[in-house]
Amino acid sequence: MKKVVIGMSGGVDSSVSAILLKNQGYEVIGLFMRNWDATLNNDILGNPTLNEQICPQEQDYNDALKVCEQIGIPLYRVDFVKEYWDYVFTYFLEELKLGRTPNPDIMCNKYIKFDMFAKEALKLGADYIATGHYARINDGKLLRAVDHNKDQTYFLSQLSKQQLSNVLFPIGELEKSEVRRIATEFNLVTASKKDSTGICFIGERNFKQFLENYLPNIPGDIMNIETKEVVGKHVGLMYYTVGQRKGLHLGGNQERLFVVGKDLEKNILFVAEGDENSYLYSDSALIDTVNWISDTKPKKCSAKFRYRQVDNIVEMEYIDESHIVVKYPQGIKAVTPGQACVFYDGEVCLGGGLIKEVRKRGEKLWYL
């Protein structure tokens, strides 16, 4: 009997994944990752600790334990707090300091879930590891999930082919509604549990209050990039991203202003009117930290520059092994430094990289 170690997150997706694996005849072992300790991390920085009544991860662990007891599999617990800090959260903070919009979930998958976790699973004798991600693997290729609305290949784009070689994604063939139905059928405690959002493993919080523990707020001007008029005050550049409209608190007739860029040196947040203004559009981007899952490197393919975005046809200009200029002469809105650019060929996820520069007519946009 083959042994599968599955990452139990305390959510409905990993819960149903464990049931499916057991029903398929695998010996299933649950492994819960503890990746965040608010008190410890604040003490490392010498800042006051957060006033939290209960760590969200402790509740998740309790739910995972109940599910494993219900379906009759063991649950182990592993501590990756230091590794998460070193490889994910430090990256997250450094990107924010640079004015970019990072995606910590991608780095968490690369360094924690499919690296540290996989090594721990081997200690437990695993033949395979499994997670509750919405994705599929077929013939060594990473494929989008059947449920395109929940597809998570975007967040798996930095994984190597080797990392994916012994991975199972049990719910990749299911719609989310079917996952909920199975959980209800088995009367799981997670059946109606809300899907987690927010920063990977840190959970839902007031983003501003949370970041104040790690980075100083430096308020500054909000300036209309076209009129050069100061239209308001921002609370800190790290809280804003390109294309954002809500949360600017400008009031009056300025509700049609959108974030289009930042000046880090002068601490200015630039806005422009309308979601179709020219400042939001670019026609190429420099991508670094490029990772290929596919064995082929296309001259043309489709790409997503954000998770919730339709595919866009792009052309590739290869600079070196880890840098590509991605061209999209049709123009794309709100391509944002720090976000991932992920490449696809139909259902196949080819790999991806991180957006370093956003350009128009070959020139880096000065306000991005």
Disulfide bonds with the S-S distance in Angstrom:
none
